[in-house]
Amino acid sequence: MPFHPATPPRLRSLATAPLIVAFAALLIAACGGSVTPAVSAPAPARRTAHTGASLRDWPEFGLNPQRTDASDESTGITAANVAHLRRVQVALPGTVDSSPIYLHGITMAGAVRDVAILTTTYGKTLAIDASSGAILWTFTPPGYSHWAGSAQITTASPIADPDHRFVYAASPNGLIHKLSLGDGGEDPSGAWPVSITRDPTHEKLAAALNIDGPDILAATGGYFGDAPPYQGHVVLIQRSSGAVRGVFNTLCSNRRELIVPSSCSASDSAILSRGGPVVEPGGRRILIDTGNAPWNGTTDFGDSVLELTFPGLQLRQTFTPVNQEQLNTSDTDLGSSAPALLGHNRVVLAGKDGIMRVLALSRLNGRLPSSSGRHPPLGGEVQQLPTPGGGELFTAPAVWRHGRSTTVFVADFVGTGAYALRGGRLLTLWTSTTAGTSPIVAGGLLYIYEPNGGGIEVYNPGGSSHPIAKLPGSSGHWNSPIVVDGHVIEPEGDANEHQLSGTLELFSVQ
């Protein structure tokens, strides 16, 4: 189906901001960070009133703490108008190799605006007017010049506070920042900003942030090349105060605090997936999975799925494949993609070995948690099946629950596939050779960004492997779109190219 854009020139940051915002930026700079306001004068007219959208916010990677990446709520974008959206390309001061978030009705510089929030690989966090593409403010973390252009990066997506007053974002120096949504100013109260690593040159903030009740969930991994020492760990940060309320180390797990990586005898076990910690329904447990590292079933959990209690972060049960040692020695990370909650007591995950593993949530290794003992058994999955094309999976599946049915969409750098959950097992519906990043289902359509050639393929989620439209764009890496409130928002570019500029594609209902 053809696409008919109305493409304005690339947008640049606007030069003038109201005095009150400029004064706030000076105060923030005095505290160590910096905010660059770039707000256009009058707010553009709100367009959500006539799009028919009911999905108005996309506050975190995956849409919700369970990372389902799917909603049946209307977005205002339909099969009839998706090929006729207005296109704006926004020039960014960095590459966004992650997913943006979106909030409607935020007051900035005296006007009510719908905004996209995103973080570049070197830690600049930006607010962008979703109607015009204007950059409203830019937060630059202290010390930015020390790592900009280097291999020290972050690919963590930001997350909005449920009260819509703050946004939390990561920077490559290992800090989590609490920023005002109104002007990008950093909250200096309590313990903010919060360090979640003792060695940010070895421990990378790669996974998206999450929220469980009063706490931010953050995780660490390693940089490209797996240079030791580092340990994947989960950190709970109290949203109100910035206090670190808990730490779980996937290596040397008997140590319950932030540790100097070189002080642990084991290294690696990265929590590197796009989704990071996944919150189970009810908020009392979380799931994580890990990359290559030693495994002993007691203190070291390389290439494993772990269920932790919340907020205690006590290990409840684990899954480790029978070939864990081979996965470790061949650098075939099990945890390159986060566990996806399918419902009906099922979880699916896949890694760099090109195998999807379906687990029973109530007994990850085939046994009830109480019977696993101190040295849990290996294996125990319900089902194994190949990823689309057998490729390595670094993306997050979309789990679409419609009526009594559950469909899972999976994409990797080799292909895309759709799978139905039936009788506790996944049945392949279709596969294609079109590569993709993390799929999303929104408003009755399936969207998958094609990282190799660029652009977003749009499908009927209940149909076949043939797209009904394609939105144009350039190539990327792990970037994935969001579709919300009459907009399709897609960052482009590859973090590993270490660029200080990038592009955001913004498609909107006319």
C-alpha positions as CSV (number, residue, x, y, z in Angstrom):
1,M,0.0,0.0,0.0
2,P,1.5,3.4,-0.9
3,F,2.5,6.0,1.7
4,H,1.7,9.6,1.2
5,P,3.6,11.8,3.6
6,A,3.7,15.5,3.9
7,T,7.3,15.9,5.0
8,P,8.5,19.3,6.4
9,P,12.2,20.0,6.7
10,R,14.2,18.6,9.6
11,L,13.3,20.3,12.8
12,R,15.9,22.0,14.9
13,S,15.8,23.0,18.6
14,L,14.1,26.4,18.8
15,A,16.2,29.1,20.3
16,T,14.0,31.0,22.7
17,A,12.3,29.9,26.0
18,P,10.3,31.7,28.6
19,L,12.3,33.4,31.3
20,I,11.0,31.2,34.0
21,V,12.3,28.0,32.3
22,A,15.7,29.6,31.6
23,F,16.0,30.6,35.3
24,A,15.1,27.0,36.3
25,A,17.8,25.7,34.0
26,L,20.4,28.0,35.7
27,L,19.5,26.6,39.1
28,I,19.8,23.0,37.8
29,A,23.2,23.7,36.2
30,A,24.4,25.0,39.6
31,C,23.6,21.5,41.0
32,G,25.7,19.7,38.4
33,G,23.4,18.8,35.6
34,S,22.2,21.0,32.8
35,V,18.9,21.5,31.1
36,T,18.5,23.2,27.7
37,P,15.0,24.6,27.2
38,A,13.9,25.0,23.6
39,V,10.2,25.7,23.6
40,S,8.2,27.2,20.8
41,A,6.0,30.1,21.8
42,P,2.3,29.0,21.6
43,A,1.4,25.4,22.1
44,P,0.1,23.8,18.9
45,A,-3.5,22.8,18.8
46,R,-4.4,19.6,20.5
47,R,-5.3,17.0,17.9
48,T,-6.2,14.0,20.0
49,A,-9.8,15.2,20.3
50,H,-10.7,14.1,16.8
51,T,-8.5,11.0,16.4
52,G,-10.8,8.7,18.4
53,A,-7.8,7.7,20.5
54,S,-8.4,6.1,23.9
55,L,-4.8,4.8,24.4
56,R,-3.4,8.2,25.5
57,D,-0.2,7.3,27.4
58,W,2.7,4.9,26.8
59,P,4.6,5.4,30.1
60,E,7.3,2.7,29.8
61,F,9.0,0.2,27.6
62,G,6.5,-2.5,26.8
63,L,3.5,-0.3,27.8
64,N,3.2,-1.8,31.3
65,P,5.3,-3.5,34.0
66,Q,4.5,-6.9,32.5
67,R,6.0,-5.7,29.2
68,T,3.1,-7.1,27.1
69,D,3.7,-4.5,24.3
70,A,0.0,-4.8,23.4
71,S,-3.3,-3.0,23.8
72,D,-6.6,-3.2,22.1
73,E,-7.5,0.4,23.0
74,S,-7.9,2.7,20.0
75,T,-4.9,4.8,19.0
76,G,-6.8,6.9,16.4
77,I,-4.7,5.0,13.8
78,T,-6.5,2.5,11.6
79,A,-5.9,0.3,8.6
80,A,-7.7,3.0,6.6
81,N,-5.5,5.9,7.6
82,V,-2.1,4.4,8.6
83,A,-0.7,4.9,5.1
84,H,-1.7,8.6,5.1
85,L,-0.1,9.9,8.3
86,R,1.8,13.1,8.5
87,R,5.5,12.5,8.8
88,V,8.0,14.7,10.7
89,Q,11.7,13.9,11.1
90,V,13.3,15.3,14.2
91,A,17.1,15.8,14.4
92,L,18.3,14.6,17.8
93,P,21.5,15.4,19.7
94,G,22.4,11.7,19.9
95,T,21.3,8.2,18.9
96,V,18.3,6.7,20.7
97,D,18.9,3.0,20.5
98,S,15.9,2.1,22.7
99,S,12.2,2.9,22.9
100,P,10.6,6.3,23.7
101,I,7.7,6.8,26.1
102,Y,4.7,9.2,25.7
103,L,2.4,11.2,27.9
104,H,-0.5,13.4,27.0
105,G,-1.6,16.6,28.6
106,I,1.7,17.6,30.3
107,T,2.1,21.3,31.2
108,M,5.4,22.7,29.9
109,A,6.2,26.4,29.7
110,G,2.7,27.4,30.5
111,A,1.1,25.3,27.8
112,V,-0.5,21.8,27.8
113,R,1.3,19.5,25.5
114,D,1.5,15.9,24.4
115,V,5.1,14.8,24.7
116,A,7.5,12.0,23.8
117,I,10.4,11.4,26.2
118,L,13.6,9.6,25.1
119,T,17.2,9.0,26.2
120,T,20.2,9.0,23.9
121,T,23.0,6.5,24.2
122,Y,25.2,9.1,26.0
123,G,22.4,9.9,28.5
124,K,20.8,13.1,27.2
125,T,17.1,12.9,27.9
126,L,14.7,15.0,25.8
127,A,11.1,16.0,25.8
128,I,9.6,16.4,22.3
129,D,6.3,17.9,21.3
130,A,4.5,15.1,19.6
131,S,2.5,17.4,17.3
132,S,5.3,19.6,16.0
133,G,8.4,17.7,16.7
134,A,9.9,20.6,18.6
135,I,12.4,19.8,21.3
136,L,11.0,21.2,24.5
137,W,13.9,20.6,26.9
138,T,17.1,18.6,27.0
139,F,18.7,17.2,30.2
140,T,22.4,16.7,29.9
141,P,23.9,14.6,32.7
142,P,26.9,15.9,34.6
143,G,30.2,14.6,33.1
144,Y,28.6,14.1,29.7
145,S,31.8,15.2,27.8
146,H,33.9,12.5,29.6
147,W,32.1,9.6,27.8
148,A,30.4,11.2,24.8
149,G,31.7,9.5,21.7
150,S,33.2,6.5,23.6
151,A,32.0,2.9,24.0
152,Q,30.5,3.8,27.4
153,I,26.8,4.0,26.6
154,T,23.3,3.3,27.8
155,T,20.4,1.7,25.9
156,A,17.9,1.9,28.8
157,S,14.5,3.4,28.0
158,P,13.2,6.0,30.5
159,I,10.0,5.5,32.5
160,A,7.3,8.0,33.7
161,D,6.3,8.2,37.3
162,P,2.6,7.3,37.8
163,D,1.9,10.7,39.1
164,H,3.0,12.3,35.8
165,R,5.3,14.8,37.6
166,F,8.6,13.0,37.0
167,V,10.5,10.8,34.6
168,Y,13.4,8.5,35.5
169,A,16.3,8.1,33.1
170,A,19.7,6.4,33.0
171,S,23.1,7.8,32.1
172,P,26.3,5.9,31.2
173,N,28.0,6.9,34.4
174,G,25.7,4.4,36.2
175,L,23.2,6.9,37.6
176,I,19.5,6.9,37.6
177,H,18.1,10.5,37.4
178,K,14.7,11.8,38.6
179,L,13.7,14.6,36.2
180,S,10.8,17.0,36.3
181,L,8.4,16.4,33.4
182,G,7.6,20.1,33.3
183,D,11.1,21.4,32.6
184,G,13.7,18.5,32.7
185,G,15.2,19.7,36.0
186,E,16.8,17.1,38.1
187,D,15.3,16.4,41.5
188,P,18.1,17.1,44.1
189,S,16.0,15.9,47.1
190,G,16.8,12.7,49.0
191,A,19.5,10.5,47.5
192,W,18.8,11.5,43.8
193,P,20.5,10.9,41.5
194,V,21.2,7.2,42.4
195,S,24.2,5.2,41.5
196,I,23.5,1.5,40.8
197,T,27.0,0.3,40.0
198,R,30.4,0.6,41.6
199,D,32.1,0.4,38.2
200,P,30.1,2.0,35.3
201,T,33.1,1.4,32.9
202,H,32.3,-2.3,33.1
203,E,28.7,-2.5,34.1
204,K,26.3,-1.1,31.5
205,L,22.8,0.2,32.0
206,A,21.2,-1.6,29.0
207,A,17.8,-2.8,30.1
208,A,14.7,-0.6,30.3
209,L,13.7,0.8,33.7
210,N,10.5,-0.6,35.3
211,I,8.3,0.3,38.3
212,D,6.8,-2.0,40.9
213,G,4.7,-0.1,43.4
214,P,6.9,2.4,45.3
215,D,10.1,1.4,43.6
216,I,12.1,1.8,40.4
217,L,13.6,-1.4,39.1
218,A,17.0,-1.0,37.4
219,A,19.4,-3.6,36.2
220,T,23.0,-3.9,35.0
221,G,24.8,-5.8,32.3
222,G,28.1,-5.6,30.4
223,Y,29.4,-3.8,27.4
224,F,29.9,-5.1,23.9
225,G,32.8,-7.6,24.0
226,D,31.9,-8.8,27.6
227,A,35.0,-7.3,29.2
228,P,35.2,-8.5,32.8
229,P,34.7,-7.8,35.6
230,Y,30.9,-7.2,35.9
231,Q,27.9,-8.8,37.5
232,G,24.3,-8.5,36.4
233,H,22.2,-7.2,39.3
234,V,18.8,-5.8,40.1
235,V,18.4,-2.7,42.2
236,L,15.2,-1.4,43.9
237,I,15.2,2.4,44.3
238,Q,12.4,4.1,46.3
239,R,10.8,6.6,44.0
240,S,10.1,9.2,46.7
241,S,13.5,9.4,48.3
242,G,16.0,7.7,46.0
243,A,17.0,5.3,48.7
244,V,18.3,1.9,47.5
245,R,15.9,-0.6,49.1
246,G,17.4,-3.8,47.8
247,V,20.0,-5.4,45.6
248,F,20.1,-8.9,44.1
249,N,23.4,-10.0,42.5
250,T,23.1,-12.9,40.0
251,L,26.7,-13.8,40.8
252,C,27.9,-13.8,44.4
253,S,24.1,-13.6,45.2
254,N,24.8,-14.2,48.9
255,R,26.0,-10.6,49.0
256,R,23.0,-8.3,49.1
257,E,24.5,-4.9,48.4
258,L,26.2,-3.1,45.5
259,I,29.6,-4.7,45.2
260,V,32.9,-3.8,43.5
261,P,32.8,-6.2,40.5
262,S,36.4,-7.3,40.9
263,S,35.6,-8.4,44.5
264,C,33.4,-11.3,43.2
265,S,35.2,-14.4,42.0
266,A,32.7,-14.8,39.1
267,S,32.0,-12.3,36.2
268,D,29.3,-11.6,33.6
269,S,25.7,-12.9,34.0
270,A,24.4,-9.7,32.4
271,I,20.8,-8.6,32.6
272,L,21.0,-7.3,29.0
273,S,17.5,-7.8,27.6
274,R,15.4,-4.9,26.3
275,G,12.7,-5.6,28.9
276,G,15.0,-6.1,31.9
277,P,13.1,-7.0,35.1
278,V,9.5,-8.1,34.3
279,V,6.8,-7.6,37.0
280,E,4.3,-10.4,37.4
281,P,0.6,-9.5,37.8
282,G,-0.1,-8.4,41.3
283,G,3.4,-6.9,41.8
284,R,4.7,-9.4,44.4
285,R,7.2,-11.2,42.1
286,I,9.6,-10.3,39.3
287,L,11.3,-12.3,36.6
288,I,14.8,-11.7,35.2
289,D,17.1,-13.7,33.0
290,T,20.8,-13.7,32.6
291,G,23.6,-14.0,30.1
292,N,26.7,-16.1,30.1
293,A,28.5,-16.8,33.4
294,P,29.2,-19.7,35.8
295,W,26.3,-21.5,37.4
296,N,26.3,-23.4,40.6
297,G,22.6,-23.2,41.6
298,T,23.4,-21.5,44.9
299,T,25.2,-18.2,44.4
300,D,26.0,-18.1,40.7
301,F,23.2,-18.0,38.1
302,G,24.6,-17.6,34.6
303,D,22.2,-18.4,31.7
304,S,19.2,-18.7,34.0
305,V,15.7,-17.4,34.6
306,L,15.1,-16.2,38.2
307,E,11.9,-15.5,40.0
308,L,12.4,-13.0,42.9
309,T,10.0,-11.9,45.5
310,F,9.1,-8.3,45.8
311,P,10.2,-6.2,47.6
312,G,12.4,-8.6,49.5
313,L,14.3,-9.8,46.3
314,Q,14.4,-13.3,47.7
315,L,15.1,-16.1,45.2
316,R,12.0,-18.2,44.8
317,Q,12.7,-20.5,41.9
318,T,14.9,-20.7,38.8
319,F,15.2,-22.3,35.4
320,T,18.6,-23.2,33.8
321,P,18.8,-25.2,30.6
322,V,20.6,-28.5,30.6
323,N,23.3,-27.2,28.2
324,Q,24.1,-24.2,30.4
325,E,27.8,-24.9,30.4
326,Q,27.9,-25.1,26.6
327,L,25.9,-21.8,26.3
328,N,28.4,-20.2,28.6
329,T,31.5,-21.3,26.8
330,S,30.0,-20.4,23.4
331,D,28.8,-16.9,24.4
332,T,25.2,-17.9,23.6
333,D,23.4,-15.9,26.2
334,L,20.1,-17.3,27.3
335,G,19.0,-13.9,28.6
336,S,19.4,-11.8,25.5
337,S,15.6,-11.5,25.5
338,A,13.5,-11.1,28.7
339,P,10.8,-13.6,29.8
340,A,7.4,-12.9,28.3
341,L,4.3,-13.6,30.4
342,L,1.8,-15.4,28.3
343,G,-0.9,-16.0,31.0
344,H,-2.4,-19.4,31.6
345,N,0.7,-20.3,33.8
346,R,3.1,-20.0,30.8
347,V,6.3,-17.9,30.2
348,V,8.3,-17.9,27.0
349,L,11.9,-16.8,26.5
350,A,14.5,-17.1,23.9
351,G,18.2,-16.3,23.6
352,K,21.2,-16.2,21.2
353,D,20.8,-19.9,20.5
354,G,17.7,-19.3,18.4
355,I,15.5,-21.5,20.7
356,M,12.3,-20.4,22.3
357,R,11.6,-22.1,25.6
358,V,8.1,-22.3,27.1
359,L,8.1,-22.7,30.9
360,A,5.4,-23.2,33.5
361,L,5.4,-20.1,35.7
362,S,4.4,-22.1,38.8
363,R,7.3,-24.5,38.3
364,L,10.0,-23.0,36.1
365,N,12.3,-26.0,36.3
366,G,9.4,-28.5,36.3
367,R,9.2,-28.7,40.1
368,L,7.3,-26.7,42.6
369,P,9.6,-24.0,44.2
370,S,9.4,-25.6,47.6
371,S,10.8,-28.9,46.2
372,S,13.8,-27.4,44.2
373,G,16.1,-27.3,47.2
374,R,19.4,-25.5,47.4
375,H,20.7,-27.0,44.2
376,P,17.8,-26.8,41.7
377,P,17.8,-29.2,38.8
378,L,18.6,-28.2,35.2
379,G,16.0,-28.2,32.5
380,G,12.3,-28.7,32.9
381,E,10.8,-26.6,30.1
382,V,7.4,-27.5,28.7
383,Q,8.3,-26.9,25.1
384,Q,11.2,-25.9,22.7
385,L,10.7,-24.4,19.3
386,P,12.9,-22.3,17.0
387,T,12.8,-18.5,16.8
388,P,11.7,-17.1,13.4
389,G,14.5,-18.3,11.1
390,G,16.5,-19.6,14.0
391,G,18.1,-16.2,14.7
392,E,19.5,-14.7,17.9
393,L,16.7,-12.9,19.8
394,F,17.5,-9.6,21.4
395,T,14.0,-8.2,21.2
396,A,10.9,-8.4,23.4
397,P,7.9,-10.4,22.1
398,A,4.5,-8.8,22.0
399,V,1.8,-10.8,23.9
400,W,-1.6,-10.0,22.4
401,R,-4.6,-11.3,24.5
402,H,-7.8,-11.0,22.4
403,G,-10.9,-12.6,23.7
404,R,-10.0,-16.0,24.9
405,S,-7.0,-16.2,22.6
406,T,-3.3,-15.3,23.1
407,T,-1.0,-14.6,20.2
408,V,2.7,-14.0,20.6
409,F,4.7,-12.0,18.0
410,V,8.4,-12.5,17.8
411,A,10.9,-10.7,15.6
412,D,14.7,-11.0,15.3
413,F,17.4,-10.0,12.8
414,V,16.4,-13.0,10.6
415,G,12.7,-13.1,10.6
416,T,9.3,-12.5,12.2
417,G,6.7,-15.0,13.4
418,A,3.3,-15.3,15.0
419,Y,2.4,-18.0,17.5
420,A,-0.8,-19.1,19.2
421,L,-0.9,-20.3,22.8
422,R,-3.0,-23.5,22.8
423,G,-3.1,-26.1,25.5
424,G,-0.1,-24.6,27.2
425,R,2.1,-24.8,24.1
426,L,2.9,-22.4,21.2
427,L,1.7,-23.2,17.7
428,T,3.3,-21.5,14.8
429,L,0.8,-19.5,12.8
430,W,3.2,-17.9,10.3
431,T,6.8,-16.8,9.8
432,S,8.5,-14.5,7.4
433,T,12.0,-13.5,6.5
434,T,11.5,-9.9,7.4
435,A,13.7,-8.8,10.3
436,G,12.4,-6.8,13.1
437,T,12.9,-5.3,16.5
438,S,10.4,-5.5,19.4
439,P,6.9,-5.8,17.9
440,I,3.9,-4.0,19.3
441,V,0.2,-4.4,18.9
442,A,-1.8,-1.2,19.3
443,G,-5.4,-0.3,18.3
444,G,-5.9,-3.4,16.2
445,L,-2.7,-3.2,14.2
446,L,0.8,-4.9,14.5
447,Y,3.8,-2.7,14.0
448,I,7.4,-4.0,13.5
449,Y,10.4,-1.8,12.8
450,E,12.8,-3.3,10.2
451,P,16.3,-2.5,11.5
452,N,18.2,-3.5,8.4
453,G,16.5,-1.6,5.7
454,G,14.5,0.8,7.9
455,G,10.8,1.6,8.1
456,I,7.9,0.1,10.0
457,E,5.9,-2.8,8.6
458,V,2.3,-2.7,9.6
459,Y,0.2,-5.9,9.8
460,N,-3.3,-7.1,10.6
461,P,-2.4,-9.0,13.8
462,G,-5.1,-11.6,13.1
463,G,-4.1,-12.0,9.5
464,S,-1.1,-13.3,7.6
465,S,2.6,-12.5,7.2
466,H,1.8,-9.9,4.4
467,P,2.0,-6.3,5.7
468,I,-0.9,-3.9,4.9
469,A,1.3,-0.8,4.8
470,K,4.9,0.4,5.4
471,L,6.0,3.6,7.1
472,P,9.3,4.9,5.7
473,G,12.5,5.3,7.7
474,S,16.2,4.5,8.0
475,S,18.1,1.6,9.5
476,G,18.7,1.1,13.2
477,H,19.5,-1.6,15.8
478,W,17.4,-2.3,19.0
479,N,15.1,0.7,18.5
480,S,11.4,-0.1,18.6
481,P,8.3,2.0,18.0
482,I,5.4,3.1,20.2
483,V,1.9,3.8,18.8
484,V,-0.3,5.9,21.0
485,D,-2.7,8.9,20.9
486,G,-2.6,9.3,17.1
487,H,1.2,9.0,16.8
488,V,3.7,6.4,15.6
489,I,7.1,7.3,17.2
490,E,10.3,5.5,16.1
491,P,13.9,6.4,16.9
492,E,16.6,5.3,14.5
493,G,20.4,4.6,14.5
494,D,22.8,2.1,16.1
495,A,24.4,2.7,19.5
496,N,27.5,0.9,18.5
497,E,28.3,3.5,15.9
498,H,28.9,6.0,18.8
499,Q,27.3,8.9,17.1
500,L,26.4,12.2,18.8
501,S,23.4,12.8,16.5
502,G,20.4,10.8,15.4
503,T,16.9,10.9,14.0
504,L,13.4,10.4,15.3
505,E,10.5,9.5,12.9
506,L,7.2,11.0,14.0
507,F,4.0,10.0,12.2
508,S,0.7,11.6,13.2
509,V,-2.9,11.5,12.2
510,Q,-3.5,14.6,10.0
